[in-house]
């Protein structure tokens, strides 16, 4: 279950398929941030020219 199902700000989580994620959330663990596989869409930004998310 993704945290985003709660509907609370900074917990809406989605999978990052391609691109580098620039995390700005208080929710994910250091390990989750380092993996680059998931992100919180409300407060996270991208690094680089291309970013692909799993809807």
TORLUMLUM-620389 format. One record per residue (C-alpha): residue number from 1; residue in three letters; x, y, z. Coordinates in Angstrom, 2 decimals. Example, Ala and Ser with C-alpha at 12.3 -4.5 7.8 and 13.67 -1.06 7.14 Angstrom:
<pts>
1 | ALA | 12.30 | -4.50 | 7.80
2 | SER | 13.67 | -1.06 | 7.14
</pts>
This chain:
<pts>
1 | UNK | 0.00 | 0.00 | 0.00
2 | UNK | 1.42 | 3.35 | -1.02
3 | UNK | 1.37 | 6.08 | 1.59
4 | UNK | -0.44 | 8.24 | -1.00
5 | UNK | -3.63 | 6.35 | -0.33
6 | UNK | -3.91 | 8.35 | 2.89
7 | UNK | -4.42 | 11.58 | 0.92
8 | UNK | -2.32 | 13.61 | 3.35
9 | UNK | 0.14 | 16.20 | 2.06
10 | UNK | 3.71 | 14.91 | 1.70
11 | UNK | 2.53 | 11.29 | 1.80
12 | UNK | 1.30 | 10.88 | -1.80
13 | UNK | 3.80 | 8.35 | -3.03
14 | UNK | 4.39 | 7.12 | -6.60
15 | UNK | 7.00 | 5.03 | -8.39
16 | UNK | 9.79 | 6.76 | -10.29
17 | UNK | 10.55 | 4.75 | -13.44
18 | UNK | 13.27 | 6.89 | -15.02
19 | UNK | 15.25 | 9.99 | -14.07
20 | UNK | 16.92 | 11.31 | -10.95
21 | UNK | 14.73 | 12.23 | -7.98
22 | UNK | 15.47 | 15.27 | -5.78
23 | UNK | 13.68 | 14.42 | -2.52
24 | UNK | 12.20 | 17.13 | -0.27
25 | UNK | 9.96 | 15.07 | 1.98
26 | UNK | 9.94 | 14.06 | 5.65
27 | UNK | 8.24 | 10.73 | 4.91
28 | UNK | 10.62 | 8.38 | 3.07
29 | UNK | 13.51 | 6.62 | 4.79
30 | UNK | 17.10 | 7.27 | 3.72
31 | UNK | 17.10 | 3.84 | 2.06
32 | UNK | 13.94 | 4.62 | 0.07
33 | UNK | 15.39 | 7.94 | -1.08
34 | UNK | 18.70 | 6.32 | -2.07
35 | UNK | 16.93 | 3.66 | -4.17
36 | UNK | 15.36 | 6.30 | -6.41
37 | UNK | 12.42 | 3.95 | -7.00
38 | UNK | 9.72 | 5.92 | -5.20
39 | UNK | 8.94 | 9.54 | -4.43
40 | UNK | 6.36 | 11.81 | -2.84
41 | UNK | 4.86 | 13.75 | -5.73
42 | UNK | 3.71 | 16.77 | -3.76
43 | UNK | 7.16 | 17.94 | -2.60
44 | UNK | 9.72 | 16.15 | -4.78
45 | UNK | 11.47 | 17.59 | -7.81
46 | UNK | 13.41 | 16.09 | -10.69
47 | UNK | 17.05 | 16.42 | -11.59
48 | UNK | 17.99 | 16.25 | -15.25
49 | UNK | 16.08 | 16.69 | -18.48
50 | UNK | 13.77 | 13.65 | -18.33
51 | UNK | 11.54 | 12.13 | -15.67
52 | UNK | 9.16 | 9.19 | -16.04
53 | UNK | 6.64 | 8.29 | -13.32
54 | UNK | 4.37 | 5.29 | -12.97
55 | UNK | 0.80 | 6.65 | -12.87
</pts>
